[in-house]
Each structure stands twice: as C-alpha cells, then as structure tokens.
C-alpha cells in the first residue's frame, strides 16, 4: 500500500505541471485512498476483539476529529504565514512558508491528539 500511495503522490505532483485541470481530481483520489487505508487499518486492528464496534467507532471518530483539526488549523496557519511572508519576500517565499507552517501545525496537532488519547 505504501508504493501505491507514493505513486499517487508523485502523479499528483506531476499533474500540476502536465495536467493542471486534473490535479483536483487526483487530490481527491489521493485523500480518499489515504482515508480508506487508515479506516482499513482500524478495522484490522480491532478484528476479533470484544466490543469491537465501540472501539472502531471511537478510533474513526478520533481520526475524523484529528483530520478536521489538522485541515482547519493548518489552513489558518498557512494563510497567516503567506499573508506575512508574501509582501516582504515574494509570492514563492510566501507559498513555501505557508506549506511549512501548515505541515508543522499538522504535526503538532497529531502529536497532541496522540498524547491526549494515550493519556486516558
């Protein structure tokens, strides 16, 4: 599955230059593939355990909440980073700052959620 994800990601990056109109469709396919892989691993993890439905529901809910937090807060951080970096350093530097800021916020949200739910 890692090879398929890598091929989809490289196709997504390559489509930005060759087929820019298809980038949105490939991005949605990549996102759906990633979500289906994550949900499949949750089902595989809880297969054969007692009370598996409640555990699966809890893990899927945590996954969805984490994903929504990462998208929202990463988008805000990227927007602010681009807003402050673009006038001073140019559009490309603003874009790079936005990508880096959103990745850092996504990583911090993920580690925070993991710490919260490991603590309980």
N, C-alpha and C positions, 0 to 999 in steps of 0.2 A: 504494500500500500504506500510505502514511502516513495517508491520510484514513481508511482502514478501521480502522487501529489507533486513531486519535483517536476515531472513532465508537464503537468497542468500549470504550474507556476511559471516555468520557462516559456510555455506557449502564451501565457497571459502577458508576460513582459515583452516577448517578441511581437505580439499582436499590436502593441502600442505604436510601433513604427510601421508595420506592414499593413495591418487591417484595423485602423483606429475605431471603426464603427462596431467591430465585433468584440472590442475589449470589455464592454459592459456585460455582454452575454457570457464571455469566458470568465469574468469575475464572479458572476452569479453561480456558474457551474463549479468553480473552484470553492466558493463558500459553501455550497450545498454538499460537495464531496467532503469537505472538512467536517461539517456538522454531522453528516451521516457516519463518518469514521468515528467521531467522538461518541455518538449515541450507540453505535455498534459495540464499541469497547465497553461502554457502561453495561449494556445487556450481557456481554460476555463475562464481565466481572461478577455480576450477580446471578449468573445462571446456576441453578441448583441450590440456592441458599433459601433459608426460611424467611418469610416476609419480603420476598424479592420485589413485589410491586411497589411497596412503600419506599424501599431503598432505591429502586430505579427512578421513581418519581422525584425523590429528594435530589439525586445526583443530576437528573436532567434539569430540574429547577435551578440548581446551583450553576450549572453550565449556562443556562439561558440568562440568568441574572448577571453572571460574570461577563458574558459576551456583550450584553447591553451596556453594562458599566464601562467596559473597555471601549466600545464604539462611541459612546456619548462623551466620556471624559477625554479619550484620546482625540476625538474630533475637536473638542473645545481647546485642548492644549495645542493641537496643531494649528488651529485658527489663530490663537493668540501669538504663537511663535512666528507664524507667517506675517501677521499684522505688524509685529515689531521689527522683524528682520528684513522684510522686503524694502522698506523705504531707505534703510541705511546701507544694505549690502547688495540689493538687487533681487530680482524675481527668483532666480535659480537658488540663491542662498536662502531665501525665504521658504522655498519649497523643501529644500533639504532640512532646514530647521524644523519645519512642520512635520516631516516624516520622522525625524529623530525624536521630537517631542512626543508624538503620538505613540511611537514604539516604547519609549521609556515609561509613559503613563500606563500603557497596556501591561507592561511587565510588572510595574508596581501594583496595579490593581489585581493582577493574577496572584502575585505573591501574598498580597494582603488577604485575599479571599481564601487562599490555601491555609494561611495561618489562622484565620478566624474559624474555619471549619475543622481544622485539625485539633484546635484547642478544645472544642466541645467534645 
